[in-house]
Each structure stands twice: as C-alpha cells, then as structure tokens.
C-alpha cells in the first residue's frame, strides 16, 4: 500500500482540505498522480502545531481530474477507513471554529 506524507502548516490549510461529508472524515490534496477510485493509501499527516505525524488508512473516494470545467485543482479526496490515531477527531478539534464557515474548500 502506498504511503503519502502531508503536512498542514495552519488551520486554514487544513480546513480547505478537510472533507467532513465522508462518514469517518477525509482529506483532499492536490496531486498530478492518477489514482483509481477505491485505491487504498496510508496517509501520514502532520497537523498544525503537531510534531509527529498521525497515521490513517484511507481509500480514494473523490477524483478531480485535470482541466475540470470549474477550474478546481487536480487532486484526490480520500475517506478515512481505519483511523487508529483518531485523526478525524484531531482535525475537527483543530478547525472547529471554521467548520460553519462559508469559505470555499478545495473540494467544494
């Protein structure tokens, strides 16, 4: 299973990537790599103000291809399927004040 390392420097970057509409949470990130829906990946994520990465098993559940009509960046959204480090709870706690915002995200 492929591993991907992501680091979020601030709360707004994390908010823009978070995908709360997945049952167990998820993240969108820009990539030029092509991934098939359902591909399983292991993410190693460093949240703002964290020193060590949290690990979460994910699967590709959203694909934004190159040259989309709405101009969104190419990338993938992954849904969390095995969240041993409780990263979804950590994310929601970190960006709690932003969750009701009308600020656009990378996927919406």
Backbone as numpy.savetxt, mean C-alpha at the origin, in Angstrom:
# Nx Ny Nz CAx CAy CAz Cx Cy Cz
8.58 -16.49 -3.20 7.73 -15.31 -3.20 8.62 -14.07 -3.20
8.29 -13.14 -4.06 9.09 -11.91 -4.19 8.88 -11.00 -2.99
9.97 -10.37 -2.55 9.92 -9.40 -1.46 10.09 -8.00 -2.02
9.32 -7.07 -1.47 9.40 -5.67 -1.87 9.57 -4.83 -0.60
10.46 -3.85 -0.68 10.74 -2.97 0.45 10.16 -1.58 0.16
9.34 -1.09 1.08 8.73 0.22 0.96 9.04 1.03 2.21
9.34 2.31 2.03 9.57 3.19 3.17 8.73 4.45 2.99
7.99 4.78 4.03 7.15 5.98 4.02 7.77 6.99 4.97
8.13 8.14 4.44 8.82 9.15 5.23 7.89 10.00 6.08
6.62 10.13 5.64 5.70 10.95 6.43 4.28 10.41 6.32
3.40 10.95 7.17 2.02 10.47 7.24 1.27 10.66 5.93
1.51 11.77 5.23 0.78 12.03 3.99 1.15 11.02 2.90
2.42 10.67 2.79 2.83 9.64 1.82 2.12 8.32 2.11
2.03 7.97 3.38 1.36 6.74 3.78 -0.13 6.82 3.48
-0.75 7.93 3.81 -2.18 8.13 3.54 -2.47 7.97 2.04
-1.64 8.57 1.20 -1.86 8.50 -0.24 -1.76 7.08 -0.78
-1.02 6.22 -0.10 -0.83 4.85 -0.55 -1.81 3.85 0.06
-2.40 4.20 1.18 -3.26 3.27 1.91 -4.55 2.98 1.14
-4.97 1.72 1.17 -6.19 1.28 0.49 -7.13 0.66 1.53
-7.92 1.49 2.24 -8.74 0.99 3.35 -9.92 0.15 2.91
-10.27 0.18 1.62 -11.44 -0.56 1.16 -11.18 -2.06 1.02
-9.93 -2.50 1.14 -9.66 -3.94 1.22 -9.97 -4.37 2.65
-10.58 -5.52 2.81 -11.06 -6.00 4.10 -9.99 -5.93 5.19
-8.78 -6.39 4.89 -7.71 -6.38 5.89 -6.70 -5.27 5.63
-7.05 -4.32 4.77 -6.17 -3.22 4.43 -5.29 -3.55 3.24
-4.58 -2.54 2.75 -3.70 -2.74 1.62 -2.96 -1.46 1.30
-2.03 -1.56 0.37 -1.22 -0.42 -0.05 -1.10 -0.39 -1.57
-1.05 0.81 -2.11 -0.75 1.01 -3.53 0.65 1.57 -3.61
1.43 1.09 -4.57 2.73 1.70 -4.80 3.04 1.70 -6.28
3.78 2.74 -6.67 4.17 2.90 -8.06 5.23 1.86 -8.42
5.09 1.29 -9.60 6.09 0.36 -10.11 5.94 0.25 -11.63
7.05 0.06 -12.29 7.05 -0.19 -13.73 6.98 -1.68 -14.03
7.11 -2.49 -12.99 7.04 -3.95 -13.15 5.59 -4.36 -13.44
5.44 -5.38 -14.24 4.11 -5.90 -14.54 3.82 -7.09 -13.62
2.71 -7.03 -12.93 2.31 -8.09 -12.02 0.92 -8.57 -12.41
0.71 -9.85 -12.30 -0.60 -10.45 -12.56 -1.46 -10.33 -11.30
-2.76 -10.18 -11.50 -3.69 -10.20 -10.37 -3.52 -11.51 -9.62
-3.53 -11.44 -8.30 -3.41 -12.62 -7.47 -1.98 -13.01 -7.11
-0.99 -12.35 -7.73 0.41 -12.64 -7.41 0.66 -12.33 -5.94
1.28 -13.27 -5.23 1.59 -13.04 -3.82 2.97 -12.41 -3.68
3.05 -11.41 -2.81 4.29 -10.69 -2.53 4.44 -10.53 -1.03
5.67 -10.45 -0.58 5.93 -10.11 0.82 6.42 -8.67 0.86
5.72 -7.83 1.62 6.14 -6.44 1.78 6.88 -6.28 3.09
7.96 -5.51 3.03 8.70 -5.09 4.21 8.53 -3.57 4.24
7.75 -3.08 5.18 7.31 -1.69 5.18 7.87 -0.96 6.40
8.52 0.18 6.11 8.96 1.05 7.19 7.99 2.23 7.24
7.27 2.32 8.35 6.30 3.39 8.53 7.00 4.64 9.05
6.36 5.82 8.92 6.96 7.04 9.47 7.29 6.84 10.96
8.42 7.32 11.37 8.88 7.24 12.76 9.19 5.82 13.24
9.29 4.85 12.32 9.68 3.49 12.68 11.14 3.28 12.32
11.79 2.45 13.06 13.19 2.14 12.79 13.35 0.82 12.05
12.38 -0.08 12.22 12.47 -1.39 11.61 11.24 -1.65 10.75
11.42 -2.45 9.70 10.27 -2.74 8.83 9.31 -3.73 9.48
8.03 -3.58 9.13 7.01 -4.56 9.48 6.82 -5.42 8.23
6.49 -6.66 8.43 6.36 -7.60 7.32 4.90 -8.01 7.17
4.44 -8.07 5.92 3.07 -8.49 5.66 3.02 -9.25 4.33
2.30 -10.35 4.32 2.09 -11.12 3.10 0.89 -10.52 2.38
1.03 -10.30 1.08 0.00 -9.61 0.31 -0.27 -10.35 -1.00
-1.32 -9.89 -1.68 -1.55 -10.35 -3.05 -1.99 -9.16 -3.89
-1.59 -9.17 -5.15 -1.94 -8.09 -6.07 -3.45 -8.15 -6.31
-4.12 -7.04 -5.97 -5.58 -6.96 -6.09 -6.04 -5.76 -6.90
-5.09 -4.99 -7.41 -5.41 -3.76 -8.16 -4.23 -3.49 -9.07
-4.50 -3.20 -10.31 -3.43 -2.87 -11.26 -3.81 -1.60 -12.00
-2.93 -0.62 -11.97 -3.10 0.59 -12.77 -2.04 0.52 -13.87
-2.47 0.24 -15.10 -1.51 0.07 -16.19 -0.94 1.39 -16.68
0.07 1.29 -17.50 0.68 2.45 -18.16 -0.36 3.12 -19.06
-0.32 4.43 -19.17 -1.21 5.21 -20.05 -2.69 5.08 -19.70
-3.02 5.17 -18.42 -4.43 5.16 -18.05 -5.08 6.46 -18.50
-6.35 6.41 -18.78 -7.08 7.59 -19.26 -7.14 8.69 -18.23
-7.17 8.33 -16.95 -7.27 9.36 -15.92 -5.92 9.94 -15.52
-4.83 9.42 -16.10 -3.50 9.96 -15.84 -2.85 9.50 -14.55
-3.47 8.52 -13.86 -2.86 8.01 -12.63 -1.55 7.31 -12.92
-0.67 7.29 -11.94 0.62 6.63 -12.07 0.45 5.12 -12.20
1.32 4.51 -13.00 1.35 3.06 -13.13 1.77 2.45 -11.79
1.11 1.38 -11.39 1.46 0.73 -10.14 0.49 -0.38 -9.81
0.65 -0.91 -8.60 -0.23 -1.98 -8.15 -0.73 -1.70 -6.73
-1.88 -2.25 -6.46 -2.42 -2.25 -5.11 -2.40 -3.67 -4.60
-1.93 -3.82 -3.38 -1.87 -5.15 -2.78 -2.76 -5.18 -1.55
-3.50 -6.26 -1.40 -4.32 -6.44 -0.20 -3.56 -7.33 0.76
-3.70 -7.02 2.03 -3.01 -7.79 3.07 -3.74 -9.12 3.25
-2.99 -10.22 3.25 -3.61 -11.53 3.45 -3.07 -12.25 4.69
-1.88 -11.86 5.14 -1.33 -12.43 6.37 -0.54 -11.32 7.07
-1.19 -10.70 8.05 -0.67 -9.50 8.70 -0.18 -9.81 10.12
0.87 -10.58 10.21 1.41 -11.02 11.51 1.85 -9.84 12.36
2.46 -8.82 11.75 2.96 -7.66 12.49 1.88 -6.59 12.73
0.63 -6.88 12.38 -0.49 -5.95 12.56 -0.22 -4.60 11.91
0.33 -4.63 10.71 0.67 -3.38 10.02 -0.57 -2.56 9.70
-1.70 -3.21 9.41 -2.91 -2.45 9.11 -3.31 -1.57 10.30
-3.26 -2.13 11.49 -3.58 -1.33 12.69 -2.57 -0.20 12.88
-1.30 -0.48 12.64 -0.27 0.55 12.77 -0.52 1.68 11.78
-0.88 1.32 10.54 -1.14 2.33 9.51 -2.33 3.19 9.92
-3.43 2.55 10.30 -4.63 3.30 10.66 -4.39 4.22 11.86
-3.59 3.77 12.79 -3.26 4.62 13.94 -2.42 5.81 13.49
-1.46 5.57 12.60 -0.58 6.63 12.13 -1.33 7.70 11.34
-2.29 7.27 10.51 -2.97 8.24 9.63 -4.42 8.51 10.05
-4.77 8.20 11.28 -6.15 8.33 11.76 -6.74 9.70 11.46
-5.99 10.76 11.67 -6.52 12.12 11.46 -6.76 12.42 9.98
-6.17 11.64 9.09 -6.31 11.87 7.65 -7.37 11.00 6.99
-7.84 9.95 7.66 -8.73 8.98 7.03 -10.04 9.57 6.52
-10.56 10.62 7.14 -11.79 11.24 6.68 -11.55 12.35 5.66
-10.33 12.52 5.25 -9.96 13.61 4.34 -10.52 13.37 2.94
-10.71 14.48 2.24 -11.14 14.40 0.85 -9.96 14.54 -0.10
-8.75 14.52 0.46 -7.53 14.60 -0.34 -7.41 13.34 -1.17
-7.20 13.47 -2.48 -7.08 12.28 -3.34 -5.89 11.41 -2.94
-6.04 10.12 -3.19 -4.96 9.17 -2.95 -4.43 8.69 -4.30
-3.43 7.84 -4.27 -2.84 7.32 -5.50 -3.78 6.37 -6.24
-4.75 5.79 -5.54 -5.66 4.86 -6.18 -7.07 5.39 -6.37
-7.40 6.49 -5.74 -8.76 7.05 -5.85 -8.70 8.55 -6.03
